[in-house]
């Protein structure tokens, strides 16, 4: 008698953008609560999730992306490391399953500094995980998380998870980091998407007439926030600015039929958007691409 499989296959998925290969790497997931959301009742949030055949309360994917471009390798986000529970921190093993050696990564592109995006920069001892990588991260974010006055106004949980952890993560990279301005990697351009954090940044991948916008945390709950772009989240440093940025990007993405990828989109995280008559948007996950 055969035994039942007990583990999931590696969370790895590849597609091309022109001459660039983009590999989605799953870091795992976390189960969120309705209390995480603002501008929506739990009843409305649950209704939208159930209409979309999604878990309710929501289950949130955490994704990273590897870029192979012009003979170089970049990693967009580093995952959550080992501090956020057993359902997360899968990026290193999935990166290995994708055949990517950590030592071969020469650039880390961060959309922002939050623990599910940047905890993976350091190990348990506080040492740099990526020995040969330059760190591209907004100095606006760095300044915010090193602001003692802002930290004093935060909750105890935020003080540790957002401010203290951010300071620990970036410390070993202080001599090898730069601000995301213009072309930050071959055929990858930084786009300011401020709101979620003061330096929240997207990355536009362009090659041979094809484009992909890696939009970071434009959404956390994709099924809800595409239908209701006015919904924002507790970790948004500036909720109003996050909503305004989301609406601007949604308008542009839908009008231009631009392919996007998100850190909290359902894995593997690639999507398009269509406008809905009610003012919201229809989420259109990309179908499986068989061939590279």
C-alpha angles and dihedrals in degrees: 000000000000120000122239115254110253103189135058121246115255115290098237130130132168135200136162130244100191106296093347122093114212116196120195112214121193118222090185130254144278131215110235132195133230088246087072091070132079130201094026135080120237088242093056092044092051092048092053092047093050092047087054092048091242130140113274118236088040126264110211124209120219113208137181127189132216119208122203106193133154093347093308135104128221129180118211105211125351102229128237102301118210102314105080107062142275098296091062138052094066096128098096095052093044090047088054090048087055089056095247116140112213089223090060093061108101100176134039114198113197121193088199144325112272123130096254089054106036110020088094091069091086139035129230091280092052094251124139112269093200108061098186104031130114112216119229109195134145114265086213088065093044091052092048096051090047092051106112092195092055089047091052090056093051128095118260090255092051092047091060104033100038109024106027096038092046090054091049093047097053099040099090091047098053093112095047109046136101140185117263103250126149117325105007098173131010106301092350119115127192118234121194110234099170123181110069085064128357091257102030107156136190127205123223113206113201130179135150094347095311125111140191125187113209096200103184112206100352081129134020098176101036099186092049102038095047089055092039110027090176091070113102135178138247094247092055104117090205110020096186092051091046090054092047092050092047092052092048093050093044090053092050096043093049094045094048095038086231119179112235138190126202138193091228100036115116106277129300082031107213118133151154129213133221125193117248124214091241093063096261129099136249114235112223111188112207116253120241113286107217100189133050 
